[in-house]
Amino acid sequence: MPKISVISIAKKESEFEKLRKALANQTFQDFEFVTSTKGTIPEAWNDAISRAKGEILVFIESDAFPLNDRWLEEIVKNWKKNAVLKGLEINPTSLNLCNLVCDASIFKKVRFDESFRICEDTELFARLRKMGVEIGFVNSFPVVHVPTQTWKKTLSRGLRSGMYYMKIIYLHGRRNIDDINTRNFQSNYIHPISNRLRIIVENILVLLGLLVGAIIYLPILVKRKLTERKRKWSA
């Protein structure tokens, strides 16, 4: 059984080639590379996880690359039992699975929610926090993320992200999502000036999406609170 399962997803198999070459140069070689091109993003992650055999699961996007040849070696040094670690990501666009390290036993209990078209990673983080799983942020094993971003994709994703964030707040509570995003921003957000305008625009659209999501979920949240109070009074 390999020590590490490096997991990545993409639309086409050819998209893994550069990452595959980078992994071949790693000093630590007791790993397997598990990929998936199946269905939606959460479906692909779940498919790859179901086939992973390693003690440690390492998630990396197909368009990200280790900053040096000791990436996996540093992961093994920093890995903690029953915990999740988010490594440094240079040029990220948001909180995501890129450079995420976790104990494989955690994924015997959870899977990605396949009803999410985007933000499935944020929902998973919030759910893990709600379950009491320790989530740490470290800078010891950095990767460079070079996603293909267009303004059309930024505009579309920003608005939808806000709506899905509100759904996550409805499902798991605001505290679980706010804490993770704040710590991720403080620890892991390193990106060039050229990418900052895109980040700012996307965050504005996320706020608009949150407003739309609030219109959808706020009445449900109020109804839930009133029901809980009635139960307390009747008890």
N, C-alpha and C positions, 0 to 999 in steps of 0.2 A: 504494500500500500504506500503511495507517495506521501511525503510530508505535506506538500502543498498542492492544491488544485487552483491553477490560475484560470479564471473564468472570464469569457468575453463574448459579446454578441454583436451581430452586424446583419445587414440585409443580404450581403453576398459573401461567399467564402473567400473571394479574392481580397476582401478588405482586411483580412487577418495577416497577410503576408509580411508587412513591415514589423508588426508586433511579434510575429513568430521569429523573425530574424533577431530582433532585440533580445528575446528570451533565450535564444540559443547562446548568447554571449554572457549570460549570467554566471557568476562564480558558484552559486548554489544551484545544483542540477537535480535535486530530488523532488521533482515536481511533474505534474501533468498539465497539459493545456487543453481545457474543455471549452468548446465553442458551440454556438447555436445560431441558426438563421431562421428559426421557427416563428411564424405568426407575429403577434404584437410584441412590444418590448417586454412587458412582464411575462408573457408566455415563453419568450426566448430565455429569459433569466431562469424561470422555473424549470425549463427543459434541461438547461446546462447543469443546474444545481442537482437535479435528480440523477445525473450521471457522474457527478464528481465523487471521487473516492478519497480525497486528501483529508488530513486532520485539520488543516487550516485552509479556509477558502479566501482567495484573493480576487477581488473584482476589479477589472480594468476595462475601460472603453477601447474599442478597436482602433480609435484615432489618438490614443495616448501611448507614451513611451517612457520607460524608466530613465531617470536622469543619469544613472551610472550602472555599471555591471554588478554592483553589490546590493542592488535593490532587494532581491529575495533574501539575501543573507541578513540584511538589516531587519526585514520583516520578521524572520525567525527569532532574532534577538529581542525584538520589542513585543512579540505576540504574547497575549495573556489569555489564560484559560477562561472560558465562559464570558468573554468580552468582545466588543467590537471596537476596532481602531480605524480612524480615518486619517490617511497619510496626506502629506503636503501635495497639493495639486497646483501647478503653475499654469495660469491662464484658464481658470475654470469659468463657467458661465452661471453656475448655480450649485447648490448642494446636490451631489449626485453620488453614484456608486463608484466612480472612478477612484482607484487606489483605496478601496475599502477592504479591511482584513477582519476576518471573524472566525471564531471557533465553529467548526462544522456541525457540532452538536446543536447549535442554536437553530440551524435550518432543518432540524428534525421536528421542530415545533412550529415553524412559520414558513410561509411561502409568500411570494408577491401577490397582491390583490390584482387579479387579471381584469377587473372592471375599470381600472384606471388606465386611461389612454396615455397620460403623461403624469409626472410627479409620483410615480409608483415607488420611487426610491425614498422620497420625503415621507410618504405614508408609512413605509416600512420602518424608517427611523423613529417616527412618532409612536408606532405600535410597540417597537422594542423598548423605548423609554417607558411606555405605559406598563410594560411587563416587568420593568425593573432591571433590564439588561444594561450593564455599564457601557457607555460609549465615550471613547477617548479620542483626542485629536493630537497627533504627533507630527513632527517635521523630519523624522529620521530616514524616511524612504520616499523621496520625492519622485513625482512623474511630471512630464510635460504633456498637457492636453491641447490638441490642436483641432478642435471641432470645426466642421464646415458650417459657417454661419452666414445666412443671408438676411437682409432686412425683412423680407417677407416671412421667413421662419421666425425671426425675433418678434415681430408684431403679433403673429398668430400664437406663438407659444406663450408670450407674456400674458395676454388676456386669459387664455385657457388655464394657465398656471394659477392665477389668482382665484379662479372659480374652484379649482381642485384643492387649493389651500384651505378654502372655506369648508369644503367637504371634509378635509382631514381634521380641521378644528372641531367640526360637528361630531366626528367619529371618536376622536382621541383627546380633545381638549386643547386649548390654546397654549398652555404651559409647555406641553411636550414638543410642540413644533417650534415655539419661540426660542426655547433654551438651546435646541440643536442648531438652528439657523444662526443665532448670535455667536455661539462658540465656533461654528464653522467659519463665519465671516472673520472673526478675530484671529483664527489660527491659520486658515488655509487660502485666503483670498490674495493671491499674487498674480497680477495680470498686467500686460502692457497698457500704456496710455491709450493706444489706438483702439483698445477693446472697451474702454471705460464708458464711452458714449453709448455703445450698444447695451451695456449693463444698466446704465441709468434709464434709458428708454424702456428696456424690458421691465425694470422694477416699477416704473410709472404705470405700465400696462398691467402688471400684477396687482397694483392697488385698485385699478379699475375693475379687474376681474374679481377682486375681493368684494367690491361693492355689489357687483352682480350676484356673486355667491351669497352675500348677506341677505339680499332680497329673497333668495330661494330658501336658505337654511335658517334665517333668524326666526321666522314664525314657528318653525319646528322646534328650535332650541327653547323658545319662550314656553311653548306648550309642554315640553319635557320638564322644565323647571316647575311649572305650575302643578303638574301631575305629581312630581316628587314632594312638593310642599303639602299637597292634599293627603298624600300617604302618611307624612309625618304627623299631620294634625289628627288624622283618623286613628293613628297608633297611640 
